[in-house]
């Protein structure tokens, strides 16, 4: 039995990854079997697909230059003895699979948009099944590729190269850096693209010339639909891939530390992830609804699947923990359960603050009666207030996981428990991401229904799916940000372990007292980073949006017959503007995330780095929750008014809500979700460059 646990569990993990990928393939084939609709629908879908493909092709060329440079740097460090030679190649595979997961999700999403619109002709449930199947491809591709990458490296390093557990996790942490780097490029670049197009389309189309959303006369409408795919699908896929692998790898690394190199503690998070894939697959079969378009009814359909998956993993985790770690360590199951419950609780809290089913967003919509200024003020205050509940939930989760794991007497075991809580929170990511990723598909479907002139009942159904998608997207972001806080804490612990390993017999001070100026200055720098990062990304969206607004205004002014529908707008120019702006503007925020921990380390030493990581995690968590929830609430307040409440479409209240939503767009889809990548990338870079920082620093 001991031999099976030590040698067989990695192959069980690999089998789980393959099952997830096969299920994604099955869902993809199912989607492609649906009818894409009439010629107009197919043409619009092809235009969106062409724009998304062109953007990703150009983005990957820019990213390839960064990865080539980093690969060269890591090779030099390996040649000088600061890293093993496995590290540069692990970095490349992490980035490759992160990009691949986003690319696959985007390809299916652009194939499913017209099919979802066409399915909605036959009923709401048919439309939900097509859109949710597309989301499932995204979800199970992410978890399948993530677990495949982890399993493959684990098997190679353990059975082929026969490394010790600590060396295995040291190399594997590096492909987390590759995944984080790719995720940041994808999130920031895609977020700038989608929000520049969205802001340009809304400000000129809805507010200035008074045409409906997704009207074919709007020159930015195709760019807006392309943005849904490159930002909310490809960017989100790379983002959640990074969150998933980071949580599993950091837990494995801390397991090695807590259990003195025992391979079983390292394997538990991986097998947990494999079981989570199976539980998520079962949950997907329970997502179906009737023809009631109320959001409560649709939420019930999605919850049926996600809650079932959560219950299944809660039941399976206990015998798994008992079997792998032994009955004397069964309390680690409570840590896993704490993370699972915390994830569900954060999702519920996010839903409360962002869904128009509940009072906060309805109250925010009501503030539009006195203009755009008051709805912006209301959204900012709502977002700030919404940070309190997730902080309490995550704080309680950390305490429970730490104490039940024996952290009071053995801190290393307590930190391992916290890392397992993060794995528990993300264990059902397959279905959680599916409920998030289906939203952009429904959004595109609504645009196609509008542009193709389908029956208003079809648009009503796609709008119901899209409105729900806004809530599930906000919930998914809250879920990812909550797990990022737990994972970042685990990664800080991994960084300290790395410093111990680098120091060897040399004495090191691991107290990190706030009276130490290196720690304190690092804390201030880290606390400032999310604000600077958010400023860069918000400014980038503003610059890109301005260029789109100017171009859309020009076309309405100069193209004769555009408003009457007698002339066609120049969609390609807007797509190209968004592409060029996003690729140019995404570089600086990513470089800040990579360069800052190295610079802080070389200046303040490893103690300054720990201070920086702590500060960035604390303020980054708050900023990410605040921005994501405020943006989600503004969006749903607008949609609540568009449903007929408080004046309805075209009213002064609606115009004020559109302005609020315009401010919220970069909050929730660019800056907010990118911050959770930032706090983990800072830790990953710090771990990789720990040996350099320890040997070469100015102070400390």
N, C-alpha and C positions, 0 to 999 in steps of 0.2 A: 504493500500500500504506500509506504514511504517513497519507494522508487517511482510509483505512478505519479504521486504528487509532485515530485521533483522534476520528472522527465515528461510526463504526459500532459500536464496542464497547459503548457504553451501551445500544444497542437489543438487542444480544445478551443483555446482563444482564436487560433487561426481558422478553425472550422466555423466559429461564430462569425468571424469577419466575412468568410466566403458565403455563408447563408445570407447575411445582410446584403451583400453585393448581388447575389442571385435574385433576391426579392426585389431589389431596385431594378434589375434588368426585366423581371417579370412585369412590374408596374409600368416600365417604359414601353414595353411591347403592347401592353394593354391600352395605353394612351394613344399610341400610333394607330391602333385599330379603330378609333373613333373617327367619325366624319368631320372634316375641317370646315364644312359649310359651303356657301356659294362662292363664286369667283371673286367677288369684292372682298369677302372675309379672308380668303386665301391670299389675295394680293396684299392686304394690309398686314397680315401676319408675316408674310415673306419680307416686307419692308422692315418690320421690327427686328426680325431674325437677322437680316443683312446688316443692320446698324449695330446690333449687339455683337455679332461676330467680328465686325470691323474694329469695334472698340477694343474687345479683348485681345485681338491680334496685335494691335498697337501697344496695348498696355503690357502684354507679356514680353514684348521686345525691350521696353524700358526696364522692366523688372529683371530680365535676363542679364542686363548690364550690371545691376546691383549685385545679383547673386554671383556673377563671375568674379567681381571684385572681392566680395566677402570670401568666396571659396579660395582665392589667391591668398588673402590675409590669413585665413585659417591654416592653409598649407604651410605658410611661412612659420606660423606659431607652432605647428606640429614638428617642423624641421628643427626648430630651436628647443624643442622638448617641453613646451608649455601645454601641449595637448597630445592626445594619441592621434594616429593617422585615420582612425575611424570617424573622427569628429567632422572633418570637412565634407565627407560623403553623406553622413547622417544629416547634415545641414541641407544639402541639396535635395535629398529624398523628402525631407519634411516640407520644403517649399514646393516641390513638384506635386506631391499628393494633395497639398492644400489648394494649389491652383487647379488641379484636375477635378477635385470635388466641386468647386465653384463652376468650372466649365461645363461639367456634365449636368449640373442642376440648371444652368442657364439654357443649355441646348434643349432640355425637356420642357422647361417653362415656355420657351418661345414656340415650341411645337404644340403646347397644350392650350395656348390662349384662345385661338379661334375655335378649337374643339370644345372648350368650356362654354364659350358663347353659344355655339351651335347646340350643345347639350342642354343649355338652359331653355331652349325653345321647347324641349320635351318635359321640363319640370325642374324645380329647384334641387331635388335630390340627385338628379342626373348630373347637373352642373357641379354640385358639391363633390360628387364621386370623382369626376374627371380632374377638377382642380386639386382635390386632396390627394389623388393618385400622383399628380405631378409633384406635389409637396413631399410625398412619400419617397419618390425617387431621390430628391434632394437629401432628405433626412437619412435614408439608409445608405446612400452613397457616401455621405460624410462619415457615419459611424463605421461603415464597412471598410472604407479606405484607411481611416484612422487606426482601426484595430489591426488591419492587415499590415500597415507600416510598422506598428509596435511589435506585432507577433513576429514578423519577418526579421527584424533586427534582433529581437530577443533570441530567436532560434539560432541565427547566424553567430551571434556573439557568445552564446552559451555552449552550443553543441559543435560548431565548426571551429571557432577561434578559441574556445574554452577559456574565456575570461572569467575573472572573479565577479561576483554580483555587483560590488561597488564600481568596478570598471565598466560593467554593462550599463548601469544606470547613468554613469558619467557621460558615456557616448550617446545614449538615447536622449538625454536632456537636450542635446544639441539639435536634434531634428525638431524639437519644440521651438528652438530659436528660428529655424528655417520656416516652420509653419506660421509662427507669429509675424515674421517679417513679411511673408506673402500675404497674410491676412490683413496687415495694416495697409499695404499697398492697395489691396482689393477693396477694403472697406472705405478708405479715404478717397481713392480715385473714383470708385463706383458711386460713393455718396456725393461727391462733388458733381459728378455728371448728372445723376438723377435729380438732385435738388436744384441745380442750375436750370435744367429743363422744366422742372415742375414750377419753380418760381416764375420763370419767364412766361410759361403758358398761362398760369393763373393770373398774374398781375395785368397782363395785357388783354388776354382773352376774356376772363370773367369780369374783372373790375373795370377796365378801360373801354372795351368795345361791347361788353355785355352778351357774349355768346356762351353757350353751354360748355361744360367741361367735356373734353374729348371731341369737340366739334372739328370736323375735317377741314374747316377753313383756317384753323389755327396753325400757323407754320411750325410751332414747337410741339405739336401733338405727338408726332412720331418719336421725336427725341424724348418726350416725357415717357412714352411707353417703352422705349429702349432702356431708359434709365431705371425703370422698375426692375428690369432683368439684370443689368450689369451691377446695380447697387444692391437691391433688396434680395436678389437671388445669388448671383456669383459672389458678390462681396460678403453676404451673410453666410454662404456656404463655407468660404475660406475662414471666416471669423469663427464659426462654431466648430469647424474641424480643429482649429488651433486650441479652442477652449477644451475640447474633448481630449485630445492627446496630451495637453499640458496637465490636466487633472490626473490622468492615469499614470503618466510618467513620474510626476512629482510624488504621488502616493507610493509608487514602486520604489523610488529612491529613498524615501523616508522609512519604508518598510525594511530596507536593507540596513539602515542605521539603527532602527529600533530593535531589530531582532538579530543583531550581530551577524549580518550576511546571510541569514536564512532565506533561501530562494522561495519558500512558501509565502512569506510576507510580501515578497516582490510580485508573485504571481496572482495574489488575491484580487487586486484592482483590475487586472486584465480579464480574469474569468468573470468578475462582476459585470464588466462591460459586455462580455459575450452573452451572458444571461439577459442583460438589458435589451440586447438586440432581439432576442427571441420573444421577450415580454412585449416589446414594442410592435413586433409583427402581429401578434395576437390582437393587440389593441386596435390596429388599423382596420380590422374587419368589422369593428363595432361602430364605425363612424358612418352614420346615415341619418337622414332626416325626412320629414314630410314636406308639405308645401307652405307651411307657415314661415313667413319671412322675418318674423320678429327675432331680434338678436338673442333673446333668452333661449328661444327654441334651438337656434343654430349652435349656441354655446353649449347647450345640453348635449348635442350630438357629438361635438368634439371632446367634451369632458368625459363622455362615456368611454371613449377610447383611451385618453390619457390617464384617467384615474384607474381604469382596469390594469393598464400596464404598470402603474405605480404600485398597486396592490400586489400584483404578481411578483414584482421584484422584491417587495417587502417580505413576502412569504418565502421566496427562494433564497434570500440573502442569509437567513439564519442557519439553515443546514450547511450552506456553502462555507460560512465563516467557521462553524463548528468542525467541518470536515478538513479544511485546509489549515487553520491555525490551532486546532485542538480545543477541547471543551473548556480548558482553563482560560482561554482567551475569547470566550463567547461574547464578552461585553463590547468587543469591537463592532458587533452587529448593531448595537444601540447607536454607535457613532454613524454607521451607514444609514440607519433609520432616521436619525436626526437630520442628516443632509437631505434625504428624500422628502421628509415632512417640510423642511425649510424651503425646498424648491417649490412645492405645491403652495405653501403659504405666501411666498413672494409673488408667485403667479396670481394668486387671489387678490393680494394687496394692489398689484399693478392693475389688474382688471377693474378694481373698485375705483381707482383714481383716473382711469382713462376711458372706460366704457360709458357710452351715453345711456346705458341702462340705469346707472346710479347717479346719486345727487351731485357729486363734485363736477362732472362734465356738464350736466344739465344746468347747474348754477353758472358755470363758465359760459355756456351758450347764452344764458340770460343777460350776462354782462355786455353782450353785443348791442343791446338796446341803446346804450349811451356812447357807442362808437368803438373804433378799433383800439384806441388807447386803453380803455378799461378792460377789454378782453385780453390784451397783452399783459396788463398788470395782473389780472386774474389768473392767467396761465402761469406766469412766473411764480406767484405765491402758491398755486396748487402744486407745481413741480417741487418747490422747496419743501412744502409740508409733506409731500409724498415720500421724502427720504427717511422720515422717522421710523416708519413701520419696518421697512427692509433692514435698517440698521439694528433694530431690536431683534428681528428674526435671526439675522446672521450672528449677532452677538450671542444670543441664546444657543444657537447651533454650535458655535465655537466652544462655549463653556461646557455644554453637555458632552460633545465629542471628546474634548480634552480630558474631562474628569472621569468619564466612564471607561476611558482607555488606560487609566492609571497614570495620567499626567501629573497628578499631585506628587507621586513618588518617583516617577520615571518620565521626565519631560519628553524624551524621544518617542515614547509610546503614545503620549498625548498628542504630539504633533502628527504622528502617523494616523491617529484617530481623526484629526481634523481633515487630513488629506483624504481619508476614506469617506468622510462626509461629503466632500466635493465630488468624489466619484459617484456616491449615492445620488446626489442631486442631478448629475448628468447621465445616470445610467439608462434612463429612458429617453435619451436625446433623439433617437430615431423617430419616435412619434411626436415628441415635443417640437422638433424642427419641422416635421411635416405640417403641423397645424400653423406654423409660422410661415413657411415657404409657399403655402398655397395662396396666401394673400395677394402677392404680386401677380399671380396667374389670373385671379379673379378680377383684379384691377385692370389688367390688360384686356380681359374678356369684355369688361364694361366699355372700354374705349372702342373696341372693335364693333360691339353691338351698336354704339352710337354712330360711329363713322359709316357703318354698313347700312344704317337705316332700318334696323330690325324693329320688331314690335316693341312698344314701350314696356310691355310686361316682361320681356326678356331683360331689358335694362334694369327693371325693378329687381329682378332676381340676382343679376350680377352685382348690383349695388348692395343688396343684402349680404352677399358673400364678401364683397369688398369691405363693407363696414365691419363685419366680424373679423376680417383679416387684419384691420387696423388694431383691433383689441388683442388678437392673438399675437400680432407682431410685437406690440408693446409688452405683452406677457412674456414672450420669448426673449426679448431684450432684457427684461428684469431678471429672468431666469439665468441668462448668460452672465449678467453683471454680478449677480449674487454668487454664482460659482466662481467667477473671476476673483472675488474677494477671498474666498476660501483657498483657491489655488495659489493666489499670490502669496498668502501667508505660508503655505507649504513650500513655495519656491524660495522664500526668504530663509526658511529653515534649511533648505537644500544648499543655499549659498553659504550659510554658516558652516555646514558640514564640509563643503568644498574648501573653504578656507582652512579648516582643521586638517584636511587631507594634504593640502598644499604645504602647510606649515611643517607637517611631520613632527619631528621632535622639538622644533623651535617653539618657545612659549608664545601664546597669543592671548590677548585680552578680549574675552567674549562677553563682557558685562553690558556694553552699549549704554552706559549711563548718560542721561540727558545733560548732566553737568559737563560732559566731555564736549568741547566745542566742535570737534569733528563730526560727532553724531548730530549735534544740534544744527549745525550749518547744513549738513546733508538732509536733515529733516525739513528745513525750510526750502531747500532747493527742490526736493521731491514733492512737497506740498504745492509748490508753485507750478510744477510741470503740467498737470492736467489743465490748468487755466491757460497757460501759454499754448499748449497743444490745441485746446478748443478754440482759442483766438485765431490760430493759423488756419484751422479747417473752416471756421465760420467766415473768415475773411476771404478764403478761397472760393467758397460758395457764392459770396457776394460779388466778387469780381467776375466769376463765370456767368452768374445770373444777369449781371448788368449787360454783358455782351449779347446775351440771348434776348433780353428785353429790347435793346436797341435794334437788333435784327428783325424781331417780330414787328415792332412798330414800323420799321422801314418797309417791310413787305405789305402791311395793311395800307400804308400810305402810297406806295408806288405801283403795286400790282393792281391794275384796273380790273374790276369785276370780282375781286377776291371775296368781299363781304357778301355779294349776291350769289356766290357759288358758281359764277360763270368762268372763273379762272382758278387754276390750281396753285397752292402755295409751294414754295421751294423748301421741302422738308429737309433735304440733304444738307443744306447750309447750316441749319440749326444743329443737326446731329454732329456735323464736323466741328462746329464751334464748341459744343460741349465736350467732345472728345479731346480736342487740343487743349482746352482750358484745364480739364481734370487731370490729364497726364502731366501737364506742366506744374500744376499746383500740388500734386500728391507727393512730390519728392521731398520738400522741406520738412513737413511734419514727420515723415518716416525717418529721415536722417537725424532729426532731433531725438527721436526715441532710441536710435542706435548709438549715437555719439555721446549723449549725456552721461549714461552710467560709466562709460570708459573715462570720460573727462573728469567726472567727480571722483572716480577711483584713483586716477593718477594724481589728483590734487589732494584729496582728503584721506586716501587709504581705504581699507575695507570697512572700517567703522563708519566713515562717511557714506559709503555705499549702502550699508544697512539702514542708516538714517534716511537716506534718499528713498529707498524702497518702501519704508514704513510710511513716510509722508505722502508719497505718490499713491499708495494703496488706499490710505484713509480718505484723502480729498478726491481721488479718482473715482472711488466707489460712490461717494455722495454726488459728484458732478454728473456721472453717467446716469444715475437714477433720476436726478433732477431734470436733466435735459431730455431724456427719453420719455419720461412721464408727462412733462409739460408739452412736448411736441405731440405725443399721442392724444392728449386731452384736447389740444387746439384742433387737431384733425377731426376727431370725433364730434366736437362741438359744431364744427362746420357741417359735417354730414347730418347731425341731428337737426340743424336748421333746414338743410336741403330736403329732409324727409317731410317737411311741411310745418314744423314747429317754429314758433317765434318769427313769423313773417314769411318763411319759406324762401325758395330760390328767387334771386333777383331783387330781394328787399335790401334796405340799408343795413339791416342786421346781418344779412348774408354777406354783403360786401365787407363789413367789419370782421366777420368770422374768417373770410378768405385771407385778409391781411394777417390775422392771428395765425392761421394755418401756414401762411408763407414764412412767418418768423419761426414757427415750430418745425418746419420741414428739415432744415439743417440741424436743429436740435436733436431730433429723434432718429434721423437717418444718416447723419454724417458724423457730427462731433460726439454725441452721446455714446453710441455703440462702439466707436473707435477707441474711446478711452479705456474700455475694459481690455482691449488688446494691448494698449500702451502699458498698463501696469504689469502685465505678464511679460511683455517683450523686454521691459527694463530688467526684470529678474533674470530672464534667459540670457541676455547679453552679459549681465553681471557675472553669472555662473561661468560662462565660456571664457571670459577674460579675467577670472579670479586670480589665476597664477601670475599674470602680468601685473595686475594691481598690487598683489601681495609683495612682489619683488621690487616694483618701481613705483613709488609714490612720493610726493613732495612733503606732505605733512602727515601726522598721525603715526 
